[in-house]
Amino acid sequence: MVAERLRTLIVDDEPLAVERMQILCAGLDQVDLVGTAVDGDAALRLIDVLKPDLVLLDIAMPHCDGISVAQSLARALHRPAVIFCTAFDQHAVAAFEVAAVDYVLKPVSAERLARAVARAAEAKGLRSGDPAPPPSRWIEDFWVPHRSEMIRISADDIERIDAERDYMRLSIGGRSYLIHQTISELERRLNPERFIRLHRSVIVRRDRIVKLRHDGLGVWYAELIDDAQVRIGRTYQAAVKAILAGR
């Protein structure tokens, strides 16, 4: 059962940001503000004492930053839901690795915060007071920049990933999103039962492959469900051919 109000801690090293967040929280019926902290170390001490249900957490803070706080909370017995509130979108990959409930870009609007808090309330309700399960070994969600906010997309919905210099383009149903990440790191975190790397710059969801063919000269290609042809790099040929053997 979802709690009526979430005991909430605000963590931000900028006094004006804390004040703004307090004003926004005052307008949300689901939020019961129990305290504020100006850095990560203070946040961990207060979380240990106050046992909040939700932490509204800045990322860029001196000494112990928001990602470090969330990593510490992942190992804690009492694990509050975490909503990152930050001015930077480049920490989105780290955010989903620590199982953040949401990732909100500053300046935070009342409507956007309300949606994030509702998601946190739902997550707390699903746990029903039981210890939170450990984060999955594989990426389950991505936080991607879209217009002026970050949106969550499911890894299972991604059809193809293409490297574009320091960015990865995630293709989903005719739309695409850019994230700042290396393809090798994504390959390490994606479930290999669902995704396979075809080339140094291409990863595809396995069920998108409909045919493998070669040109008679040792070069192999994967034909995808949308008729796209992807040349298979020599490094990845053995793994791709194993699909034919059902391995």
N, C-alpha and C positions, 0 to 999 in steps of 0.2 A: 504493500500500500504506500502510495506517495505521501511523504510528509507534507503537512500544510505549509510549513515555513522552513526554509533552509538557513541554518545558522551559518553566517557568512563572514569571512575575513577578507579584507582588502589589503593587497600588498603592492606598494609602489613607492619608489624613492622620490617622486615629485609631489610636493604638497598640493599643488593645484590639481593634479590628476586624482589624488586621493579625495579631495573635496568634491570634484566633479562626480566621481564614482559614488560618493556618499549621497549626493543629491539624486542621482539616477536610481540608486537602490531604495531610497525613501519612497519612490513612486511604484515600487514593485511589491505586491502583496505576498509573494512567495519568499521574500528575503527578510531575514531577521539579522541585522548587522550586529556582530558581537565584538568587532575590533578592527584595528588597522595596524600595519607594520610598514616600516620604511626600508627594509632590506631583507635579504633571504634568511640570514641568521636569526633575526628577530621573528620572522615569520615561522620558522621551524619551532622556536621556543613557544610561541603563542599557540600554534597548532597542537603541540603536545599538551598544553594546559587547557585550552578552550574546546578542543575536539569539534571544530566546525564541520558542517556538512559540505561546504563549498568554499573554495578559495578563488578570488578574482586576482590573478597573478600577472604582474608585469614581468617582462623577460630581461630587458637591459637594465641591470642593477649592479652596483659595485660589489666586489668580493664574491658573495654567493648569489648567482643570478637565478632567474626564474626556472630555467631548465634544470639546474642543479637541485632546486627546491623540489620540483616535481619528481626527479629521480629518487630523492630521499623519501618522498611520500610513498612511492611505489613499493618500498620495502617496509613501510610502517604498518603496524597492526590496525590502527585507525587511519583509513585512507579517504580523505575527502575528495569530492569531485573537483576538478581543476578547469577553470576557464582562463586561458591566456588573453590578456588585454595589452596589446603592444602596438607600437608605431611601425613595426618592421614585419614584412612578410617572409623574409628569408629563413625564419626559424620554424617554418611549418613542418618540415620533415622531422625535426627533433621533437616537435609537439606531438605528432601522432605516435612516435616511438615511446613516449611516456603516457600514452592513452589519455590525452586531454579530451575533455568533453566538447570543448569548442575553442575557437581561435578568432578573437575579435580584434579588428584593427582600430586604432585610435585615429581621429576622435570618435569615441564610442557613442552611438546614438541610443536613445531610450528604447526604440523598437528593436534594434539589433541585440541589445543586452537582454531584453525581455525574452527573445527567442532562445538565447543561450542559456538563460536561467531555467526556462521551461525544459530544455533538453537535459540540464543537470538534475532537475527535479525528477524527470522520467528515469534517468539513470539510477538515481538513489532509490527510487521506488522498485526498480527491477532487482536491485540487490537485496531489498527487504531486510536490511540489517546484517546480512551474511557477509563474511570477508570477501573483498573484491577478488575476482580471479586474476591471476598474473597476466600481464600483457602477452598476446600471441607472439610466437617466434616470427611469424610472417606479417607483413604489412596487411592490414585489413581496410584502412581508410587513408585517404590523402586529403590534406588541407591545401587548396589551390586558390590563388588570387583571382577574383572575378569582379571587375569593376572596382568598387570601393570597399569590398569586403572579402573575407575568406570563406569559401564554401567547402563542405565535406563531400567527397565522392568515394564510392566503394571501389576497392581494388578489383573486385570481381567484375565490375562494369567496364573496366579498361580493355580496349580491344588491341591497342598497339601503342608502343612507346618508341619515339625517335629522338636520338641525340641531336641537339643543335648547339654546338660549342659547350658552354657551361650550363646549358639548360636541357631539360627533357620535355618533349611534347607528348602529353597524354591524350590519346584519341578515344572519344566515347560517342557513339551514335551520331556521327557527323559533326561533332563539336570537338574542340581541343583546348587544352590548358597547359601553360608552361610552369614548370617548377624548377628551382635552382638545386640541382643534385647531379651526381655523376651516374652514368649508366651502370658502372660496376657495383656501386653501392645499392642501387635499386635491384639489380639482379640478385645480390646477396639477400635482400630482404623480401623479395617476392616468392610466393609459394611455387616451387618448381613443378608441382603437379598441375598447376594452372597456367604457368608462363614458361616460355623458352626463348633463349637468345639465339637469333639467327645470324646476326652480323655484329660487328663491333659497335654499330650505331642503331640496332633495331632489336627490340624485344616484342614478341606477340603473345597473345593469349592462345593456348594450344588449340582450343576448339575453333579458332579462326582459320587454321590450316586445313585445306581440303585436298591438296595434292603436292607431292614432291616429284621433281623431274630433273634430269641432267641433260646437258647439251652434247654429250658424247665425248667431251674433252676434259671431263673431270669436274666441271662446274655444276653445282646443284642450285636449284631454285625452289622456293616454297610459293605455291599459289594459294592466296587467301580467299576467303569467302566473298570478298568484294572485288575479286578478279585482279587484285594487285599482285605483282610478282616481286619477290624479295630474294636477292642473291644471298646464298648461305655462305658465310665465311668459312674458310678451311678449318679454323680453330673449332668451329661449332658443328661441323658436318656429322661427326660421330654421334653426338647427342641428339641431333635432329633425326638422323636415320634410325635411331633407336625407337622412334615413334612408330615406325613401320613394324617393328617386332613387338609392339605393345608394351615396351618397358618404360 
